[in-house]
Every structure is written in C-alpha cells, then in structure tokens.
Amino acid sequence: MDSSALVQKNPLVIELEMENGGILAAKDIRRTTFESAYYNGINLKIGWKMQKSNDQYFTLYNNPIYGIGFYSSTFNTDIIGSPYAVYGFVQSPFGNLTNKRWGFDYRIGLGISGNFRPYDPENNPLNVVIGAKNNVFIDLGIRSQYKINPNWRIGLGLAYHHFSNGALRLPNKGVNLVPLTASVTYQPNDHSILPDKSNIAPYSDKILYHINYGAGWKQLDKDKDERFLKTTLSAYASKFVSHKWRMGGGVDLFYSSSGNYDEIAGDNSGKLSAKLSGGPSFYLVHVLNRNLVLNGNVGYYIHKQYFNGEINRIFLRAGARYYVYKDFNAGISIKAHKGKADFIEWTVGYTFNRD
C-alpha cells in the first residue's frame, strides 16, 4: 500500500477564528450585567477531515471535520469575567461541493467553560445571569469560505454560543451570544476528496428500544447554597425515518430529593407524590455517525410539583450521547421548562435491537 495514502487518510485541518459583538439580553439585564460590555472571542480549532472510513455517515455528511476547539473571550467588563472553553466539534460542508473557490459549512460544538465571575450578593451583585465559574458551552455556526490556494482558506460567518450550568448554581438565565466570525483555515496536505455516495446502504427498518438513567443537582434558591439530587429514568422506542434522523416516544420518570424537605414541600414533605413526577415524551435523535447522536425530547407531565422547580406542564431536553461500548452509551443533556433550565443530566443508557 502507498505509504503517502496512509499519512493523508484523514487530513489535518487547523483553524483560527475571531468573533465579536452579538450579546443577546433583555433590556433590564443590559442595564445591569452587560452595561458597557462588548464581546470579543477567539477560537483555535484542530481537526481531521473524515474522508476515508468504514462508517458511511462520514460520507453522508460530505466528509466532515471532527476535532477539538480552544475558546477564549472577554466582555471587557469585570462583571462577567473572561470565559474560556474546551470543546469537541463536528463541521460539515454543504452546498455545491465541486466549486473550486467557494464553500459553505455548518458546525455543532459542545464543551465545558471556565473563568466566569459569578453572581455574589456582596462582591458581584450585578451579575444576574450566571451563578457558576464553570458552565456548559454550546456552539453552533454557519459560514462561507473562499479558497485562496490549495492550503489556505478565509471565511466569514455567524455563530451562536450558549453558556449554562443547568441551575446547578443560581442565577442561571444563561449567557447567549450571536457574534460575527472571521476565520483563517490551514490544511497542510490538500488531498481532499469528494464524497462518493453511490454505495450508501439503506437505513435500518428495525424498532430500537432505549433504557436511560440520568442524575444531576439543582439549586432552588439563589440565596441558599443547598443543592438537591434529581434523577431520571427513561424508556423509549424509536425508528429511523431517514439515515440522519430517528423518531419515537416513551416515558420519563423523575425523582427530586427536594420533596423530602419541610421548608420546600410543606405538608407534602416525604410523600412519594412530592418526590416523583413524569409523563409521556416525544423522542427525536439526530445521528451524526455510527456511535455519536444528538438527542432531544418534548414531554408532558401527567404529575409534577411546582416546588421542585417543575414550573410548566411541558418539559424539554437536548443533549448528546456516545456509544462507548457496543450498545452502551453515555452522555449529557439539559432538561428545561420553556427557556429555563431545570438541571443537567449526566446519563448512561442501553439500546436494544441496534445493528
């Protein structure tokens, strides 16, 4: 076998991206937390273009780039701090892939951030949006690129960033950004190939069955440091509706330890009805590759308790899961009510009938 082909199997891609502007906040928060703030950020991304693999999903997504990103930013104010993040990302081309000069791509990233200056009633009372130094970092982006030569590309685009700790520490309105981006991309070995979709196998028509367990913690009052255990037990069935999407439904059952406390649950303290909640749930999965999926739910509480933070009949979930060994998966999700986070779920699960 040609040794040069092995070296260039999945070419290295290095990218530097600058971004600024685009703070999303209500007027009252702009006058407090974000007064005089201006956002600037920088990303260093190192990835590999997945163009030779026995996983046909890399072909379906037009030979995407998988990699790790390093993010640093400033809001030019001491109220928020200067957050950084480390995250994994997937970046997929779309549009006319045969164009020699212009290209388009979108990306999805998930990671952990640090170095926020959180809310403190005495030392930082104006930060009413984030209560923790470390938070989940969600990154979405879309852009166009121009190819200067075989190794260098420049790009312009739009990104969306969300920082949240899932109510582990209050307040947790979250930080939301929609900055403009400018990037420079370097690919040392320009041996990109077009995806060959002529041999894509049909998607499975089997029904998959899923059992998942999740756990996390929630703070109910920003003036009290107590955090309470919350857990989830879920059972779903799903079926492929295309190569990239699965749909189905099932049931979610939730446990909240806060239902054990008199100062929270009152006369209901300790009762099973004060600790348990749940109901039916619509299940949606976006399949990125054989082992990595994005998962989402829209559910309805048949039974809930407002004092446990279950403030709306409808609950939402968004997250990611990776099959770490055969049919066993692990992941992270954020459960929410409308736009307000309930808690971060660290999940483990098993899928039956998976190919």
C-alpha positions, 0 to 999 in steps of 0.5 A, spaced: 500 500 500 502 507 498 505 509 504 503 517 502 495 514 502 496 512 509 499 519 512 493 523 508 487 518 510 484 523 514 487 530 513 489 535 518 485 541 518 487 547 523 483 553 524 483 560 527 477 564 528 475 571 531 468 573 533 465 579 536 459 583 538 452 579 538 450 579 546 443 577 546 439 580 553 433 583 555 433 590 556 433 590 564 439 585 564 443 590 559 442 595 564 445 591 569 450 585 567 452 587 560 452 595 561 458 597 557 460 590 555 462 588 548 464 581 546 470 579 543 472 571 542 477 567 539 477 560 537 483 555 535 480 549 532 484 542 530 481 537 526 481 531 521 477 531 515 473 524 515 474 522 508 476 515 508 472 510 513 468 504 514 462 508 517 458 511 511 455 517 515 462 520 514 460 520 507 453 522 508 455 528 511 460 530 505 466 528 509 466 532 515 471 535 520 471 532 527 476 535 532 477 539 538 476 547 539 480 552 544 475 558 546 477 564 549 473 571 550 472 577 554 466 582 555 471 587 557 467 588 563 469 585 570 462 583 571 462 577 567 469 575 567 473 572 561 470 565 559 474 560 556 472 553 553 474 546 551 470 543 546 469 537 541 466 539 534 463 536 528 463 541 521 460 539 515 460 542 508 454 543 504 452 546 498 455 545 491 461 541 493 465 541 486 466 549 486 473 550 486 473 557 490 467 557 494 464 553 500 459 553 505 459 549 512 455 548 518 458 546 525 455 543 532 460 544 538 459 542 545 464 543 551 465 545 558 467 553 560 471 556 565 473 563 568 466 566 569 465 571 575 459 569 578 453 572 581 455 574 589 450 578 593 456 582 596 462 582 591 458 581 584 451 583 585 450 585 578 451 579 575 444 576 574 445 571 569 450 566 571 451 563 578 457 558 576 465 559 574 464 553 570 458 552 565 456 548 559 458 551 552 454 550 546 456 552 539 453 552 533 455 556 526 454 557 519 459 560 514 462 561 507 469 560 505 473 562 499 479 558 497 485 562 496 490 556 494 490 549 495 492 550 503 489 556 505 482 558 506 478 565 509 471 565 511 466 569 514 460 567 518 455 567 524 455 563 530 451 562 536 454 560 543 450 558 549 453 558 556 449 554 562 450 550 568 443 547 568 441 551 575 446 547 578 448 554 581 443 560 581 442 565 577 442 561 571 438 565 565 444 563 561 449 567 557 447 567 549 451 570 544 450 571 536 457 574 534 460 575 527 466 570 525 472 571 521 476 565 520 483 563 517 483 555 515 490 551 514 490 544 511 497 542 510 496 536 505 490 538 500 488 531 498 481 532 499 476 528 496 469 528 494 464 524 497 462 518 493 455 516 495 453 511 490 454 505 495 450 508 501 446 502 504 439 503 506 437 505 513 435 500 518 427 498 518 428 495 525 424 498 532 430 500 537 428 500 544 432 505 549 433 504 557 436 511 560 438 513 567 440 520 568 442 524 575 444 531 576 443 537 582 439 543 582 439 549 586 432 552 588 434 558 591 439 563 589 440 565 596 441 558 599 447 554 597 443 547 598 443 543 592 438 537 591 439 530 587 434 529 581 434 523 577 431 520 571 429 514 568 427 513 561 424 508 556 423 509 549 422 506 542 424 509 536 425 508 528 429 511 523 425 515 518 431 517 514 439 515 515 440 522 519 434 522 523 430 517 528 423 518 531 419 515 537 416 516 544 416 513 551 416 515 558 420 519 563 420 518 570 423 523 575 425 523 582 427 530 586 430 529 593 427 536 594 420 533 596 423 530 602 424 537 605 419 541 610 421 548 608 420 546 600 414 541 600 410 543 606 405 538 608 407 534 602 414 533 605 416 525 604 410 523 600 412 519 594 407 524 590 412 530 592 418 526 590 416 523 583 413 526 577 413 524 569 409 523 563 409 521 556 415 524 551 416 525 544 423 522 542 427 525 536 435 523 535 439 526 530 445 521 528 451 524 526 455 517 525 455 510 527 456 511 535 455 519 536 447 522 536 444 528 538 438 527 542 432 531 544 425 530 547 418 534 548 414 531 554 408 532 558 407 531 565 401 527 567 404 529 575 409 534 577 410 539 583 411 546 582 416 546 588 421 542 585 422 547 580 417 543 575 414 550 573 410 548 566 406 542 564 411 541 558 418 539 559 424 539 554 431 536 553 437 536 548 443 533 549 448 528 546 450 521 547 456 516 545 456 509 544 462 507 548 461 500 548 457 496 543 450 498 545 452 502 551 452 509 551 453 515 555 452 522 555 449 529 557 443 533 556 439 539 559 432 538 561 428 545 561 421 548 562 420 553 556 427 557 556 429 555 563 433 550 565 431 545 570 438 541 571 443 537 567 443 530 566 449 526 566 446 519 563 448 512 561 443 508 557 442 501 553 439 500 546 436 494 544 435 491 537 441 496 534 445 493 528 
